[in-house]
Amino acid sequence: MPAEADALSRLLGTRGLRYALLTNPGGELLGSAGHVPDDTSFVKAAQAVAQSLVATVGGQELKDLMLDLAGGPVLLTPQEGNLLVVGFDDVGNLGRVRFAVRREIGKLKN
């Protein structure tokens, strides 16, 4: 998984980005970089919310889901069945973070 680790580490070069992690559909951690919070239980809850939203809107593809949590905003981006989760410092940096995720997500392919 060196390519995935490199891509996750490169994401940390984005201003304001605190951590990046990749989970499988079951919520198991596949890789991480940065200062990942001790409690990542929000990831499974966010996956459930995302699945519910997709079902509600007729199965349209979900591109991203942003949560503004007390510990800082988090962007969740599906990636071939897995989920890329990046935490960052301020909602104002969302555009920069999304650009970095789009640039690196192709390097996370299974």
C-alpha positions as a Markdown table, in Angstrom:
| # | Residue | x | y | z |
|---|---|---|---|---|
| 1 | Met | 0.0 | 0.0 | 0.0 |
| 2 | Pro | 2.9 | 2.4 | -0.5 |
| 3 | Ala | 1.1 | 4.4 | -3.2 |
| 4 | Glu | -1.8 | 5.0 | -0.9 |
| 5 | Ala | 0.5 | 6.0 | 1.9 |
| 6 | Asp | 2.3 | 8.4 | -0.4 |
| 7 | Ala | -1.0 | 10.0 | -1.6 |
| 8 | Leu | -2.3 | 10.4 | 2.0 |
| 9 | Ser | 1.0 | 12.0 | 3.0 |
| 10 | Arg | 1.0 | 14.3 | 0.0 |
| 11 | Leu | -2.5 | 15.5 | 1.0 |
| 12 | Leu | -0.9 | 16.8 | 4.3 |
| 13 | Gly | 1.0 | 19.3 | 2.2 |
| 14 | Thr | -2.3 | 21.2 | 1.6 |
| 15 | Arg | -2.6 | 24.3 | 3.8 |
| 16 | Gly | -5.0 | 23.7 | 6.7 |
| 17 | Leu | -5.2 | 19.9 | 6.3 |
| 18 | Arg | -4.8 | 18.1 | 9.6 |
| 19 | Tyr | -5.2 | 14.5 | 8.7 |
| 20 | Ala | -6.2 | 12.0 | 6.0 |
| 21 | Leu | -7.5 | 8.5 | 6.4 |
| 22 | Leu | -8.8 | 5.8 | 4.1 |
| 23 | Thr | -11.4 | 3.3 | 5.4 |
| 24 | Asn | -13.1 | 0.3 | 3.7 |
| 25 | Pro | -16.9 | 0.0 | 3.5 |
| 26 | Gly | -16.9 | -1.7 | 7.0 |
| 27 | Gly | -15.1 | 1.3 | 8.5 |
| 28 | Glu | -11.8 | -0.5 | 9.0 |
| 29 | Leu | -8.8 | 1.8 | 8.7 |
| 30 | Leu | -6.7 | 1.1 | 5.5 |
| 31 | Gly | -4.2 | 3.9 | 5.9 |
| 32 | Ser | -3.7 | 7.3 | 7.6 |
| 33 | Ala | -1.5 | 10.3 | 7.7 |
| 34 | Gly | -1.3 | 13.3 | 10.1 |
| 35 | His | -3.0 | 13.7 | 13.5 |
| 36 | Val | -6.0 | 11.4 | 13.2 |
| 37 | Pro | -8.5 | 12.0 | 16.1 |
| 38 | Asp | -8.7 | 9.2 | 18.7 |
| 39 | Asp | -12.4 | 8.8 | 18.1 |
| 40 | Thr | -13.3 | 8.2 | 14.5 |
| 41 | Ser | -16.7 | 6.7 | 15.2 |
| 42 | Phe | -18.2 | 9.6 | 13.2 |
| 43 | Val | -16.9 | 7.9 | 10.0 |
| 44 | Lys | -19.4 | 5.0 | 10.3 |
| 45 | Ala | -22.2 | 7.4 | 11.1 |
| 46 | Ala | -21.3 | 9.6 | 8.1 |
| 47 | Gln | -21.2 | 6.5 | 5.9 |
| 48 | Ala | -24.8 | 5.7 | 7.0 |
| 49 | Val | -26.0 | 9.3 | 6.4 |
| 50 | Ala | -24.3 | 9.3 | 2.9 |
| 51 | Gln | -26.0 | 6.0 | 2.0 |
| 52 | Ser | -29.4 | 7.3 | 3.2 |
| 53 | Leu | -28.9 | 10.5 | 1.1 |
| 54 | Val | -28.0 | 8.5 | -2.0 |
| 55 | Ala | -31.1 | 6.4 | -1.6 |
| 56 | Thr | -33.3 | 9.5 | -1.0 |
| 57 | Val | -32.1 | 11.2 | -4.2 |
| 58 | Gly | -32.7 | 8.2 | -6.4 |
| 59 | Gly | -29.3 | 6.6 | -6.3 |
| 60 | Gln | -27.3 | 9.6 | -7.6 |
| 61 | Glu | -23.6 | 9.3 | -7.1 |
| 62 | Leu | -22.3 | 11.1 | -3.9 |
| 63 | Lys | -19.2 | 13.1 | -4.7 |
| 64 | Asp | -18.4 | 14.6 | -1.3 |
| 65 | Leu | -19.9 | 15.1 | 2.1 |
| 66 | Met | -18.7 | 17.8 | 4.4 |
| 67 | Leu | -19.3 | 17.8 | 8.1 |
| 68 | Asp | -18.5 | 20.8 | 10.2 |
| 69 | Leu | -17.7 | 19.2 | 13.6 |
| 70 | Ala | -16.6 | 20.8 | 16.8 |
| 71 | Gly | -13.1 | 19.6 | 16.2 |
| 72 | Gly | -13.0 | 21.1 | 12.7 |
| 73 | Pro | -14.5 | 20.4 | 9.3 |
| 74 | Val | -14.2 | 17.0 | 7.7 |
| 75 | Leu | -14.6 | 16.1 | 4.0 |
| 76 | Leu | -15.6 | 12.6 | 3.2 |
| 77 | Thr | -15.1 | 11.4 | -0.4 |
| 78 | Pro | -16.1 | 8.0 | -1.7 |
| 79 | Gln | -13.3 | 6.1 | -3.5 |
| 80 | Glu | -14.1 | 2.8 | -5.3 |
| 81 | Gly | -16.1 | 1.5 | -2.3 |
| 82 | Asn | -13.7 | 2.9 | 0.2 |
| 83 | Leu | -14.0 | 6.3 | 1.9 |
| 84 | Leu | -11.3 | 9.0 | 2.0 |
| 85 | Val | -11.7 | 11.2 | 5.1 |
| 86 | Val | -9.8 | 14.5 | 5.5 |
| 87 | Gly | -9.9 | 16.8 | 8.5 |
| 88 | Phe | -9.0 | 20.4 | 8.1 |
| 89 | Asp | -8.9 | 23.7 | 10.0 |
| 90 | Asp | -11.5 | 26.0 | 8.5 |
| 91 | Val | -14.5 | 25.7 | 6.2 |
| 92 | Gly | -12.9 | 28.6 | 4.2 |
| 93 | Asn | -10.3 | 26.1 | 3.0 |
| 94 | Leu | -12.8 | 23.7 | 1.6 |
| 95 | Gly | -12.1 | 24.6 | -2.0 |
| 96 | Arg | -8.3 | 24.1 | -1.6 |
| 97 | Val | -9.0 | 20.8 | 0.2 |
| 98 | Arg | -11.4 | 19.5 | -2.4 |
| 99 | Phe | -8.8 | 20.4 | -5.2 |
| 100 | Ala | -6.1 | 18.5 | -3.3 |
| 101 | Val | -8.4 | 15.5 | -2.8 |
| 102 | Arg | -9.3 | 15.4 | -6.5 |
| 103 | Arg | -5.6 | 15.5 | -7.4 |
| 104 | Glu | -4.6 | 12.6 | -5.2 |
| 105 | Ile | -7.7 | 10.4 | -5.2 |
| 106 | Gly | -6.7 | 8.7 | -8.4 |
| 107 | Lys | -3.5 | 7.5 | -6.7 |
| 108 | Leu | -5.6 | 5.6 | -4.1 |
| 109 | Lys | -7.2 | 3.2 | -6.6 |
| 110 | Asn | -7.3 | -0.4 | -5.6 |
